[in-house]
Amino acid sequence: MSRKYRNWRFAPLVVLLVAAMAVTGCAGLFGGQKSHRASSVVDYLYPDTENVIDTPSIAYLNLPIDVGIAFVPSTANRYAKQDIDAPRKQALMERIAAGFTQHDFIGNVEIIPTVYLRSGGSFDNLGQIRTMYGVDVMVLLSYDQVQYTDQGLLSLTYWTIAGAYIFPGEKNDTSTMVDAVVYDIASRKMLFRAPGVAQVKGSATPVNQSEELRRDSARGFALAADDLVVNLNAELDRFKVAVKERPEEIKVTRSAGYTGGGDLGAGFAILFLLLASAAAWHGRRRA
């Protein structure tokens, strides 16, 4: 076999490799990009996956409950280098705070800056926040948003305290999830949680792709936030019922001078009994 033949027998393979590189390069130039921004309550509370998660104790809630709201730190990896901007986070936390304050068993609501939450700080960090702000319960917010502009399927897999969520999508889709987990700090017990999800169908062209992706990102977060607020308020209402149905898990006491809803509903029962007694006494007098 001649040296000339030996040199050229690999030509087809070289051509295929060059073609593949060209296609990959074109995909990168003309829309083949992935944008991912995320934070994770799981990573924040349980950074060491080798350790066994502590079994939470009974939650003792002293009414009115003082609540803190905060976004956990962004996930630090090469796939999640971007972050949701601070004004959008602040706006969502203010909306959640407004929803909580509508309930008479909620006392002060504090919006906690993310800088006070250490990456992987876990419950020790929450204990520090409890001391600093005087809060008993924390609403921990996290998010995951992915935009994929190449051919093929987009899939967002987001791990929450309750398990994994998977959202399939197509080219130029923006999938967003915002998650709220409510914890009693002292007992380390999760009281309830609520997700908010959104999917924005995109139609970006290489000319206006970056601008449209930014709009889709903002719209996706706004829609997921709207969904979260609705779900969180519904879970808050269900929590009031669950407190009465699960006394072995959640004990409720009242601060001195507190005249609110007792055990998140007992006040209505007491009022009903008082009215019934008054009606019976009035009936006896008329007799």
PEJO-V90938 format. One record per helix or strand of 2 or more residues. SS is the DSSP state (hx for helix, st for strand). FROM is the first residue (numbers start at 1). LEN is the number of residues. If there is no record, write none. Layout:
ss=SS from=FROM len=LEN
ss=SS from=FROM len=LEN
This chain:
ss=hx from=3 len=6
ss=hx from=11 len=19
ss=st from=34 len=6
ss=hx from=41 len=5
ss=st from=59 len=5
ss=st from=65 len=7
ss=hx from=86 len=16
ss=st from=106 len=6
ss=hx from=114 len=3
ss=hx from=122 len=12
ss=st from=137 len=12
ss=st from=154 len=7
ss=st from=163 len=7
ss=st from=174 len=11
ss=st from=189 len=12
ss=hx from=209 len=37
ss=st from=250 len=5
ss=hx from=266 len=21
